Amino acid sequence: MPKDHGIGASPKRREDVRFLTGAGNYTDDINVYGQAYVHFLRSDVAHGKITKIDTSAAADMPGVVRIFTGADFEGVGSIPCGWQVTDLHGEPMKEPAHPVLAQGKVRHVGDPIAAIVADSLEEARNAAEAIELDIEELPAVVDMKAALADGSALVHDDLGDNLCYEWGFVEDNRAAVDEAIKNAAHVTTLELRNNRLVANPMEPRVALGEYSRANDHSTLHTTSQNPHVIRLLMGAFVLGIPEHKLTVIAPDVGGGFGTKIFHYAEEAFVTFASKACNRPVKWTASRSEAFMSDAHGRDHVTKIELALDADNNFTALRCDTYANMGAYLSTFASSVPTWLHGTLLAGNYKTPLVYTNVKAVFTNTVPVDAYRGAGRPEATFQIERVVDKAARELGVDPIALRRQNFISEFPYATPVAVEYDTGDYVATMDKLEEIADLSGFAARRAESEKNGKLRGLGVNCYIEACGIAPSNLVGQLGARAGLYDAATVRVNATGSISVMVGAHSHGQGHETAFPQVVAEMLGIDESMVEIVHGDTSKVPFGMGTYGSRSLAVCGSAMVRATEKIINKAKKIAAHLMEASDADIELKDGQFSVAGTDKSVAWGDVTLAAYVPHNYPLEDIEPGLEETAFYDPANFTYPSGAYACEVELDPDTGKVTIERFSAADDFGNVVNPMIVEGQVHGGIGQGVGQALLENAAYDENGQLLSASYMDYAMPRADDLPFYTVDHSCQTPCTHNPLGVKGCGEAGAIGSPPSVINAVIDAMQSGGFKVDHMDMPASPGRVWAAMHG
Amino acid sequence: MYSFEIGRPSTVADAVAALGKDEAQALGGGQTLIPTLKQRLASPETLVSLTGIAEMKGVCAEDGALSIGGGTNHATVAAEASAYPALAALAGGIGDPAVRNRGTIGGSLANNDPAACYPSAALASGATIVTNTREIAADDFFDGLFTTALEEGEIITSVRFPVPEAAAYMKFEQPASRFAMVGVFVAKYADGVRVAVTGGSEDGVFRWSAAEDALSANFSAEALDGVSVDADGMITDLHGSAAYRAHLIGVMTKRAVAAAQ
């Protein structure tokens, strides 16, 4: 019998009632008295020198409050990067200035040049057209390899070249890896591009700045996954506002997928301008603005080589990657191709030697940063594509080749610095073979071929590092913040509970899943527990939600705080029953004295805490509220095995996904329904990357896919019914819930199996194609087959 | 969007009069014009909405022809053009329900988007485009991308489609916009077969005469073996090369012939 409450049950998501009935409170729903609107005049060229900007005529237009340009932000801080990577020579990465509004130069299409604050958005837009602007266009830097060639135009003149850093990992292994590849019985080489993506959350970014003269306090409402991080970055690095004078609120947020982690110029602008104009200032991105100002994802160009011995054991892996940073360093851009990518290149395999070289490159494109998976999808795609290609070259079964090389003993110290605490890759592969009905594939292929279609099967494994992250470790690696999290459990007099959590829910379902944990621990009904998040004035602290960390890190803090509550409540209960603390047991919301029939209810204890007439005031304080910070001891390592079956129409190149199966090991699971939903959504985005999505620039740095007319988002009919399973559970060994995180798995795990299946389908039809880059859209598949 | 005046005439005569003013622009279902206005790419002083004109609405079958009012939306055509099933199916496959409930046949033909569906049906059917002043044969109507024979202020009041013996429309959708990457409308009449192609050409909708000749002699998919479109002049973009589009035209034409009913 599945549980009907607590950990392991699947109650419907309580937040969905407001989301689905139009009762959500998103940033754009918030309007305040006296609010003005800002429109950003953005660059329509990729690279150029601003030779003239005259706002005088525009400033006289109706409704204009004030027009800002880069000159207004001289002396104001630069939008910071949160992670300093050290290059292979031991030098820090190059960090160009990132002004709130362009100063002197524009560096990508969409770079904000001027900001017009007006009584209405229409008036702001009208005034923008009256700004006299001359830009001397410069050659655009678009292709990463060309960007590093001598004589390339420079995105940032003061840096001397377009290289942010060259990173080697593990640099000490480099010679040994080269040697192993030279001496290998077989080397499989693959050159690929991990396509650039635009996250496209349903809700575009919005920011509303307010300044209170009464108490010199600024408030920013923003579409963020981590309001405390925004308060830190914007307050300390850009605007110089101390924490107690700055509140950041991220109310309901309509999807983030990574792109709402980062601190953006528009947030700093509205906060700054609301004080400068003494009026609230609101910005709501249009979808077109989102395409050219939200940080993009992926965009790696990689050569990967896998060495095998005569018995098909993997002996070494070498990865050479160019990672596009775009025009400026976004908040976590530098960490994605390095510590979130190079450390995952062992994959699920006991490859003894791994070396990764990453050149991070500035180009005249929108900044690139973390997008669902962030570095780990890039790592997984390379490994699982090159392993598949190796199997084909060697004529061995791709699943057997994987099984042969699986890591099988845990904990396992990889050659790339991380230690997997637990896992069972054989179990997930066994489960996958069962749920995907791989034994029935031959018959299904025959049926497809009867209908003139090709059918392909692709399989892959994945491993990810989630539960980000141990602060002391990431500090050594260059992170400029700790990555713990915090929770406060506030028990009210009647026994109801508010839990203030540093994690932020923007679709994940925390408001449902987190109470399941607290209610289970206390033995009370989930409806008595409510989650408060997204407001720095209510939540003590928190580092937010990304890297599949919410339950593993913030949930652990919540468990620790609840344990403190239980300890204190037991003392109160002991007093009420005139017993010893050590004899008190808590079960089903009742405190009882072991071995007796004496008990008091949860509500009696909480009431006593707030009405302490009969209370051990000499030993403990009144009230019942506890805070805990939790810093994880290690990453968590969710893993799994995925299978995709596609049909390919050889006449048109159109690929349709007929079956998709996922066997995941997330450790313990709190709400299976939510976990399955996360996997579904992740696979949807992975399939989007594999078949549809592509942010493409032309040689002049113009974004060709700048709207939904050309950027293909996955729609319901592009996606199959999924078969997902998470019954293989090796609990995380180092956090109290034994959970690993599930938010990114689908997006990390699905692209390689889709492309492996497309290649399999093409080869089954006699087409000699051993690789194609994503997306496998019809025109590109047809070109690959007839190229 | 810039500010504009809007007029809502209830007769064709009033609409024509309203369009006679400076900087006036006809507004059908607005599926192209409204996004254009939102992007501030057009700034008409007056919009003249054609959606309130009863005489421009409806589907009517008579004497082997189907007449559709220029202001009739796609959903209505999909539901009511049962006398011409291939046309009803085409209308039912345009965009999504929101688009089909707003977009009109007159608006689509007047706009002549090179990837729109309706122009191929009009051209393959040898339809007659009826305006407030004259009747224009489809063969004389389409004049390259976003260009037609319509004069300034001229309104499509109805479109008359001769109903063929058999016809089908096959669309291969561009993955992002789901407009026709290539759409082929095949219509078989007593005096021959007409084939019109949308989406493929840099010059917009066109008749594929080599296929028409082959199919007029033998109305079967096999008749098209060896018949191909020259890739020169086909569109190359992010979604496919000219060669791919030329190839798709052949594939979709065969499928349309096979599906013709």
Contacts between the chains, C-beta under 8 A, distances in Angstrom:
chain1	res1	chain2	res2	distance
A	122	B	1	7.7
A	122	B	3	7.7
A	125	B	40	7.2
A	288	B	39	7.6
A	651	B	251	4.6
A	652	B	172	6.1
A	652	B	248	6.4
A	652	B	251	5.9
A	653	B	244	7.6
A	654	B	172	7.8
A	692	B	175	5.6
A	692	B	176	7.6
A	694	B	238	7.3
A	696	B	238	5.7
A	704	B	238	5.4
A	705	B	176	7.2
A	705	B	238	6.3
A	708	B	176	6.2
A	708	B	177	7.1
A	709	B	176	6.1
A	709	B	177	4.4
A	709	B	179	7.9
A	710	B	176	5.1
A	710	B	177	7.0
A	710	B	237	8.0
A	710	B	238	5.8
A	710	B	239	7.6
A	711	B	176	5.7
A	712	B	175	4.2
A	712	B	176	3.7
A	713	B	176	7.5
A	777	B	175	5.3
A	777	B	239	6.7
A	778	B	172	7.6
A	778	B	175	6.9
A	778	B	181	7.9
A	778	B	239	8.0
A	778	B	240	7.1
A	779	B	181	7.8
A	779	B	239	5.2
A	779	B	240	3.0
A	779	B	241	6.8
A	779	B	244	5.0
A	782	B	240	7.4
A	782	B	244	5.4
A	782	B	247	7.2
A	783	B	240	7.8
A	783	B	241	6.5
A	783	B	244	6.5
